[in-house]
Amino acid sequence: MTATGAMWRNWARTEAVRPVRVERPATAEAVQRAVQAAAASDLRIKPVGSGHSFTGIAVAPGVQLDLTDLSGVIDADVATGRVTLAAGTRLHQLPALLAPYGLALQNMGDIDRQTIAGATSTGTHGTGLGFGGLATQIVAAKLVTGAGELLTVSETVRPELLPAVRLGLGALGVLVEVTLQLVPRFVLHAVEKPEPLDDVLDDWQRRVRDADHFEFYWFPHTATALTKTNTRLPGDAARNPLSRVSRWLDDEVLANGLYRGICAAGRLAPGLTPPLARLVDSATKHTGDRDFADFAPAVFTTHRAVRFREMEYAIPLEAVPEAFREVRELIERSGSRVSFPIEVRAAASDDNWLSTAYGRDSGYIAVHRYFREDHREYFAGVEAIMRGFGGRPHWGKLHTQTAESLREVYPRFDDFLRVRDELDPDGRFVNAYLERVLGGVGDGQRPGAVSGTVGA
């Protein structure tokens, strides 16, 4: 299906574009035809998922591919735990889709609005030092290349391309299928409680190594961290889920409704932000304890209704306490009034070339601003700190880095460019963001790996 392009905006309202046209393919063959038609019209083409990236990674001024109709389970092998999904499948659809097979994602982030292709292509991750990002779960994929050809990449077919294709930024082609290595459905026992921030920082490495999944949030201008520790249990373990009323009160009334009011008040009168944060801190000390158990997706994810802008950096795991304290000092020194919390997580090292955790166990520090506030000065200050620790920015979240600076922190950066130049030699999938972070097509034609042996 083809339509005239209407104005498209991402969730955070940081990007907007009016495509020349929008196509809504429902099959891999339809995606091939769309790419071939774009080439014939000398237009660039980009798939768009849920629009939850804060960067311009999915902006499509030419042809925008809406993959909503390319959704669902294509194949499932319960014996091996491998399931093939159409690329437009939303993460929040997976619990119902996978329940008949008794399977689940081994880890998730805290937002489930993304498509599986969008989440893996931008490096979405959860927390837990025993687990990599979502892209590490991909064992095979099918994508349409810049020439409109359907390419299969797996452990046995072009396996040298897997470290690039799993987390490809949308630069290598249009993903139409991904095959995931899943795990048996499991329960998470969640313990959430406020603790003194400095105690959490001092004990950071032990906490992340001892727990299956550990993270914490800190509201600037306070001395308290809200910690979240999740322990994995078998799928038949007893569950004690939050009641609908409790979840509604905690996640909708307090986390979204009250918080929206605090953000709005802080924007109109920035001086109110610190006392309001301390008020929330005081209330959290009395109401912030939660202890419950449920199937993993219900514990991993939360509903986010208040719009915000976000920047997140991955740094070496052991550097988190020092880097975090520098961010806290930055906020205090600058006099910034920050109403949104800072989120800190961890993930295992992996071998995907453009993964923020490539080659090192990583800690993640994410900063946010209410979407109606100016984030630039605050984010610039935090970014300078993170770069001092060899930080790598999340591809779907705001940052100012370019191909030159990113090459310094990604050892396989040029290998990725050579794959991009092989699969999309005419730059059919390029947009302004990809030009900034990867450079122009052809920049990967340096001595080294060649077509068919990339990464070998």
Secondary structure, 3 states (H helix, E strand, C coil): CEEECCCEECCCCCCEECCCEEECCCCHHHHHHHHHHHHHCCCCEEEECCCCCCCCCCCCCCEEEECCCCCCEEEEECCCCEEEEECCCEHHHHHHHHHHHCEECCCCCCCCCCEHHHHHHCCCCCCECCCCCHHHHEEEEEEECCCCCEEEEECCCCHHHHHHHCCCCCCCCEEEEEEEECEECEEEEEEEEEEEHHHHHHCHHHHHHHCCEEEEEECCCCCEEEEEEEEEEECCCCCECCCHHHHHHHHHHHHHHHHHHHHHHHHHCHHHHHHHHHHHHHHHHHHCCEEEEEEHHHHHCCCCCCCEEEEEEEEEHHHHHHHHHHHHHHHHHHCCCCCCCEEEEEECCECCCCCCCECCCEEEEEEEEECCCCCHHHHHHHHHHHHHCCCEECCCCCCCCCHHHHHHHCCCHHHHHHHHHHHCCCCCCCCHHHHHHHCCCCCCCCCCCCCCCCCC
